[in-house]
Amino acid sequence: MSYNLNFWKYKEEAAHDDQKIYELACCDGETAETLENLPIEEILKKISDTFSDWTKLSNNQYEKEGKGAFEIFTTSQIVRFDCYGMQESDMNALMDILIDFGCPLYDSQISERFDSWIDR
């Protein structure tokens, strides 16, 4: 089963339109004026360090026997993980990394962004 996890950070005072951002930025790879640029290289390094015991198939793909696989898609403003057969604990580890960068999860499967911990 596959699942995607999507992350971005709105600029302060920006209007929030999560579904539009998901479609524009996470699916089409476009930039949006309402989003902050993210420290992508720093995020990718943290992912690489956290999943260092996984096999890195390419710059953006990881897998581990019995644990599944994931692929990373980034632009300067978003990070999306396409997860395949992964355990919940491993997907939570990906979420924790992005939370550390101030980016809450947007779950496109239920059209909900989990950002209640952010002061708006």
N, CA, C and O of each residue as an XYZ file, in Angstrom:
480
protein
N       0.832     -1.172      0.000
C       0.000      0.000      0.000
C       0.884      1.245      0.000
O       1.890      1.293      0.708
N       0.519      2.237     -0.779
C       1.300      3.469     -0.806
C       0.563      4.592     -0.091
O      -0.663      4.592      0.028
N       1.349      5.538      0.375
C       0.816      6.660      1.152
C       1.740      7.833      0.905
O       2.957      7.652      0.854
N       1.199      9.033      0.749
C       2.099     10.166      0.626
C       1.939     11.114      1.798
O       0.844     11.318      2.321
N       3.067     11.688      2.194
C       3.146     12.631      3.303
C       3.680     13.940      2.736
O       4.714     13.945      2.068
N       2.998     15.041      2.992
C       3.319     16.328      2.371
C       3.569     17.381      3.437
O       2.864     17.443      4.444
N       4.599     18.224      3.200
C       5.002     19.211      4.193
C       5.372     20.530      3.536
O       6.012     20.558      2.485
N       4.959     21.627      4.174
C       5.354     22.968      3.758
C       5.165     23.901      4.941
O       4.611     23.522      5.973
N       5.634     25.124      4.768
C       5.508     26.137      5.818
C       4.976     27.411      5.187
O       5.579     27.956      4.263
N       3.838     27.885      5.694
C       3.265     29.137      5.201
C       4.075     30.326      5.708
O       4.649     30.281      6.796
N       4.112     31.376      4.917
C       4.674     32.635      5.380
C       3.750     33.192      6.451
O       2.550     32.920      6.460
N       4.328     33.974      7.350
C       3.533     34.604      8.400
C       2.453     35.479      7.769
O       2.717     36.207      6.812
N       1.255     35.404      8.302
C       0.110     36.200      7.841
C      -0.457     35.751      6.483
O      -1.376     36.389      5.969
N       0.063     34.687      5.904
C      -0.444     34.210      4.601
C      -1.770     33.477      4.783
O      -1.986     32.794      5.785
N      -2.641     33.630      3.810
C      -3.893     32.871      3.801
C      -3.569     31.396      3.570
O      -2.692     31.057      2.775
N      -4.282     30.540      4.267
C      -4.041     29.095      4.154
C      -5.084     28.474      3.229
O      -6.288     28.582      3.467
N      -4.609     27.832      2.184
C      -5.468     27.069      1.277
C      -4.756     25.747      1.016
O      -4.097     25.569     -0.009
N      -4.903     24.828      1.961
C      -4.126     23.592      1.957
C      -4.304     22.750      0.705
O      -3.315     22.281      0.141
N      -5.531     22.546      0.257
C      -5.763     21.723     -0.926
C      -5.122     22.351     -2.169
O      -4.533     21.650     -2.991
N      -5.239     23.660     -2.297
C      -4.634     24.353     -3.441
C      -3.114     24.214     -3.406
O      -2.497     23.943     -4.436
N      -2.504     24.397     -2.232
C      -1.054     24.253     -2.101
C      -0.639     22.817     -2.412
O       0.359     22.595     -3.098
N      -1.390     21.852     -1.916
C      -1.080     20.453     -2.203
C      -1.051     20.214     -3.713
O      -0.096     19.635     -4.230
N      -2.075     20.652     -4.408
C      -2.159     20.426     -5.853
C      -1.069     21.193     -6.600
O      -0.394     20.633     -7.464
N      -0.896     22.475     -6.267
C       0.045     23.332     -6.972
C       1.501     22.966     -6.675
O       2.302     22.760     -7.587
N       1.823     22.889     -5.394
C       3.221     22.719     -4.998
C       3.650     21.255     -4.883
O       4.714     20.883     -5.380
N       2.840     20.430     -4.239
C       3.239     19.044     -3.994
C       3.027     18.138     -5.210
O       3.790     17.195     -5.419
N       2.008     18.415     -6.000
C       1.725     17.576     -7.169
C       2.366     18.120     -8.445
O       2.959     17.373     -9.222
N       2.236     19.444     -8.650
C       2.734     20.043     -9.890
C       4.135     20.619     -9.779
O       4.740     20.964    -10.794
N       4.666     20.730     -8.556
C       6.025     21.235     -8.371
C       6.174     22.731     -8.588
O       7.284     23.219     -8.801
N       5.068     23.464     -8.537
C       5.099     24.914     -8.733
C       5.432     25.613     -7.411
O       5.235     25.044     -6.337
N       5.932     26.837     -7.493
C       6.160     27.615     -6.285
C       4.920     28.455     -5.975
O       4.109     28.741     -6.856
N       4.793     28.841     -4.712
C       3.641     29.626     -4.277
C       4.131     30.808     -3.446
O       5.019     30.660     -2.606
N       3.559     31.957     -3.680
C       3.952     33.162     -2.944
C       3.677     33.057     -1.460
O       4.327     33.738     -0.666
N       2.739     32.229     -1.069
C       2.351     32.124      0.341
C       3.262     31.192      1.152
O       3.100     31.084      2.368
N       4.213     30.521      0.498
C       5.060     29.556      1.202
C       6.474     30.073      1.426
O       7.022     30.818      0.614
N       7.049     29.657      2.547
C       8.451     29.934      2.863
C       9.348     28.979      2.076
O       8.938     27.864      1.753
N      10.550     29.408      1.773
C      11.559     28.488      1.261
C      12.084     27.676      2.435
O      12.225     28.195      3.543
N      12.368     26.425      2.196
C      12.830     25.515      3.237
C      14.317     25.212      3.068
O      14.841     25.300      1.958
N      15.006     24.854      4.164
C      16.415     24.444      4.070
C      16.503     22.988      3.584
O      16.784     22.078      4.363
N      16.264     22.793      2.308
C      16.119     21.446      1.734
C      17.355     20.580      1.978
O      17.219     19.423      2.379
N      18.553     21.111      1.747
C      19.760     20.299      1.946
C      19.887     19.828      3.389
O      20.279     18.689      3.642
N      19.559     20.697      4.328
C      19.598     20.347      5.750
C      18.555     19.270      6.063
O      18.829     18.341      6.822
N      17.385     19.394      5.491
C      16.321     18.398      5.690
C      16.752     17.053      5.118
O      16.591     16.024      5.774
N      17.295     17.049      3.911
C      17.739     15.797      3.286
C      18.853     15.134      4.085
O      18.900     13.908      4.185
N      19.749     15.934      4.653
C      20.824     15.372      5.481
C      20.240     14.721      6.730
O      20.665     13.634      7.120
N      19.278     15.375      7.351
C      18.637     14.817      8.548
C      17.933     13.492      8.214
O      17.988     12.542      8.995
N      17.278     13.438      7.062
C      16.629     12.193      6.624
C      17.677     11.106      6.427
O      17.508      9.979      6.893
N      18.763     11.449      5.733
C      19.839     10.497      5.480
C      20.438      9.980      6.780
O      20.706      8.785      6.905
N      20.651     10.862      7.745
C      21.198     10.453      9.040
C      20.224      9.558      9.794
O      20.622      8.539     10.360
N      18.950      9.937      9.801
C      17.934      9.180     10.534
C      17.719      7.798      9.933
O      17.484      6.831     10.658
N      17.799      7.703      8.612
C      17.565      6.428      7.923
C      18.872      5.844      7.377
O      18.892      5.247      6.301
N      19.953      6.022      8.124
C      21.278      5.581      7.675
C      21.396      4.067      7.543
O      22.271      3.578      6.828
N      20.529      3.318      8.221
C      20.575      1.859      8.107
C      19.682      1.334      6.980
O      19.553      0.122      6.802
N      19.070      2.239      6.227
C      18.291      1.864      5.053
C      19.197      1.939      3.830
O      20.181      2.678      3.822
N      18.860      1.167      2.795
C      19.616      1.217      1.542
C      19.168      2.431      0.748
O      17.982      2.617      0.476
N      20.137      3.249      0.382
C      19.857      4.439     -0.419
C      20.026      4.044     -1.886
O      21.145      3.867     -2.367
N      18.901      3.907     -2.588
C      18.926      3.449     -3.977
C      19.376      4.540     -4.927
O      20.047      4.272     -5.923
N      19.008      5.755     -4.619
C      19.422      6.917     -5.386
C      19.419      8.079     -4.407
O      19.247      7.880     -3.205
N      19.605      9.265     -4.905
C      19.611     10.433     -4.036
C      18.274     10.607     -3.316
O      18.230     11.195     -2.235
N      17.194     10.110     -3.897
C      15.863     10.365     -3.345
C      15.085      9.117     -2.963
O      13.908      9.228     -2.618
N      15.683      7.944     -3.007
C      14.944      6.713     -2.735
C      15.657      5.873     -1.676
O      16.874      5.688     -1.713
N      14.859      5.371     -0.732
C      15.377      4.529      0.343
C      14.507      3.281      0.450
O      13.304      3.329      0.192
N      15.132      2.153      0.836
C      14.365      0.947      1.124
C      15.084      0.128      2.178
O      16.295      0.237      2.369
N      14.294     -0.699      2.857
C      14.863     -1.610      3.844
C      14.012     -2.865      3.860
O      12.786     -2.801      3.949
N      14.668     -3.989      3.773
C      13.990     -5.283      3.783
C      13.058     -5.378      4.985
O      13.479     -5.176      6.124
N      11.796     -5.686      4.725
C      10.808     -5.828      5.778
C      10.256     -4.522      6.328
O       9.369     -4.539      7.182
N      10.769     -3.386      5.850
C      10.329     -2.084      6.361
C       9.680     -1.230      5.277
O       9.082     -0.199      5.584
N       9.789     -1.643      4.006
C       9.194     -0.871      2.924
C      10.199      0.047      2.253
O      11.408     -0.181      2.296
N       9.664      1.097      1.627
C      10.500      2.029      0.876
C       9.831      3.397      0.854
O       8.631      3.527      1.092
N      10.638      4.413      0.562
C      10.070      5.736      0.341
C      10.911      6.500     -0.670
O      12.110      6.270     -0.828
N      10.237      7.413     -1.341
C      10.876      8.293     -2.316
C      10.589      9.725     -1.889
O       9.498     10.028     -1.407
N      11.569     10.603     -2.066
C      11.438     11.993     -1.648
C      11.336     12.880     -2.880
O      12.135     12.762     -3.809
N      10.343     13.772     -2.880
C      10.202     14.807     -3.906
C      10.289     16.144     -3.190
O       9.586     16.370     -2.205
N      11.158     17.041     -3.686
C      11.274     18.354     -3.071
C      11.282     19.445     -4.129
O      11.660     19.229     -5.280
N      10.854     20.618     -3.702
C      11.124     21.855     -4.411
C      11.756     22.759     -3.347
O      12.063     22.291     -2.251
N      11.945     23.997     -3.643
C      12.505     24.895     -2.632
C      11.524     25.139     -1.484
O      11.913     25.662     -0.440
N      10.249     24.761     -1.671
C       9.213     25.084     -0.685
C       8.502     23.894     -0.057
O       7.840     24.060      0.968
N       8.611     22.724     -0.620
C       7.854     21.574     -0.093
C       8.730     20.325     -0.021
O       9.757     20.212     -0.690
N       8.284     19.401      0.812
C       8.855     18.053      0.862
C       7.682     17.090      0.829
O       6.741     17.210      1.613
N       7.750     16.118     -0.105
C       6.721     15.073     -0.179
C       7.416     13.720     -0.136
O       8.411     13.492     -0.824
N       6.879     12.839      0.677
C       7.357     11.464      0.743
C       6.292     10.566      0.144
O       5.129     10.625      0.543
N       6.680      9.738     -0.807
C       5.810      8.682     -1.311
C       6.286      7.403     -0.634
O       7.379      6.910     -0.915
N       5.460      6.874      0.256
C       5.814      5.742      1.111
C       5.140      4.471      0.593
O       3.965      4.482      0.226
N       5.902      3.379      0.570
C       5.408      2.104      0.046
C       5.642      1.006      1.079
O       6.781      0.635      1.364
N       4.542      0.492      1.635
C       4.632     -0.619      2.578
C       5.391     -0.296      3.853
O       5.950     -1.196      4.480
N       5.423      0.966      4.248
C       6.181      1.358      5.436
C       5.376      1.173      6.713
O       4.147      1.239      6.715
N       6.102      0.940      7.795
C       5.488      0.844      9.110
C       5.187      2.243      9.630
O       5.865      3.211      9.286
N       4.165      2.329     10.458
C       3.748      3.621     11.007
C       4.883      4.327     11.756
O       5.029      5.545     11.661
N       5.676      3.567     12.490
C       6.767      4.174     13.268
C       7.794      4.854     12.367
O       8.347      5.893     12.730
N       8.050      4.277     11.201
C       9.000      4.886     10.269
C       8.415      6.130      9.609
O       9.127      7.111      9.395
N       7.120      6.095      9.284
C       6.484      7.297      8.736
C       6.438      8.399      9.794
O       6.587      9.578      9.470
N       6.233      8.019     11.056
C       6.257      9.005     12.137
C       7.639      9.640     12.268
O       7.746     10.825     12.585
N       8.694      8.865     12.028
C      10.052      9.420     12.077
C      10.233     10.482     10.987
O      10.871     11.507     11.224
N       9.677     10.244      9.797
C       9.728     11.251      8.735
C       8.969     12.508      9.157
O       9.444     13.624      8.948
N       7.799     12.324      9.747
C       7.001     13.464     10.204
C       7.751     14.265     11.261
O       7.744     15.496     11.230
N       8.399     13.572     12.197
C       9.138     14.252     13.263
C      10.255     15.121     12.699
O      10.507     16.214     13.207
N      10.918     14.650     11.667
C      11.985     15.439     11.044
C      11.432     16.762     10.530
O      12.012     17.820     10.776
N      10.310     16.702      9.816
C       9.751     17.921      9.234
C       9.129     18.822     10.294
O       9.146     20.044     10.148
N       8.584     18.243     11.352
C       8.061     19.053     12.452
C       9.190     19.877     13.064
O       8.985     21.030     13.444
N      10.391     19.282     13.161
C      11.544     20.012     13.691
C      11.885     21.239     12.835
O      12.522     22.173     13.321
N      11.467     21.237     11.576
C      11.690     22.369     10.678
C      10.441     23.259     10.562
O      10.361     24.115      9.681
N       9.473     23.046     11.457
C       8.269     23.878     11.494
C       7.265     23.579     10.407
O       6.444     24.429     10.065
N       7.324     22.360      9.854
C       6.438     21.976      8.753
C       5.496     20.855      9.187
O       5.932     19.715      9.350
N       4.219     21.160      9.374
C       3.261     20.124      9.750
C       2.859     19.249      8.554
O       3.019     19.637      7.396
N       2.349     18.094      8.860
C       1.883     17.146      7.849
C       0.582     17.606      7.205
O      -0.333     18.068      7.888
N       0.509     17.473      5.882
C      -0.763     17.550      5.174
C      -1.026     16.152      4.647
O      -0.231     15.611      3.879
N      -2.139     15.569      5.059
C      -2.523     14.231      4.625
C      -3.530     14.364      3.491
O      -4.700     14.673      3.719
N      -3.075     14.134      2.290
C      -3.937     14.302      1.114
C      -5.029     13.237      1.038
O      -6.041     13.433      0.366
N      -4.830     12.122      1.719
C      -5.827     11.065      1.701
C      -7.115     11.496      2.412
O      -8.203     11.032      2.073
N      -6.979     12.386      3.398
C      -8.153     12.870      4.123
C      -8.290     14.394      4.031
O      -9.140     14.983      4.700
N      -7.468     15.020      3.217
C      -7.489     16.476      3.003
C      -7.428     17.263      4.313
O      -8.232     18.164      4.552
N      -6.455     16.901      5.156
C      -6.311     17.587      6.435
C      -4.850     17.898      6.718
O      -3.966     17.067      6.508
N      -4.618     19.114      7.200
C      -3.281     19.543      7.614
C      -3.265     19.584      9.133
O      -4.130     20.200      9.754
N      -2.287     18.933      9.721
C      -2.192     18.807     11.171
C      -1.291     19.905     11.725
O      -0.132     19.669     12.066
N      -1.857     21.119     11.805
C      -1.074     22.287     12.172
C      -1.612     23.006     13.400
O      -1.326     24.188     13.593
N      -2.382     22.322     14.229
C      -2.971     22.984     15.394
C      -1.905     23.452     16.393
O      -2.186     24.309     17.231
N      -0.703     22.908     16.318
C       0.387     23.283     17.226
C       1.085     24.577     16.796
O       1.948     25.084     17.512
N       0.716     25.109     15.635
C       1.331     26.334     15.129
C       0.442     27.515     15.484
O      -0.770     27.481     15.274
N       1.057     28.556     16.023
C       0.302     29.788     16.280
C       0.078     30.500     14.960
O       1.027     30.731     14.210
N      -1.157     30.849     14.668
C      -1.459     31.555     13.408
C      -1.665     33.010     13.680
O      -1.930     33.780     12.757
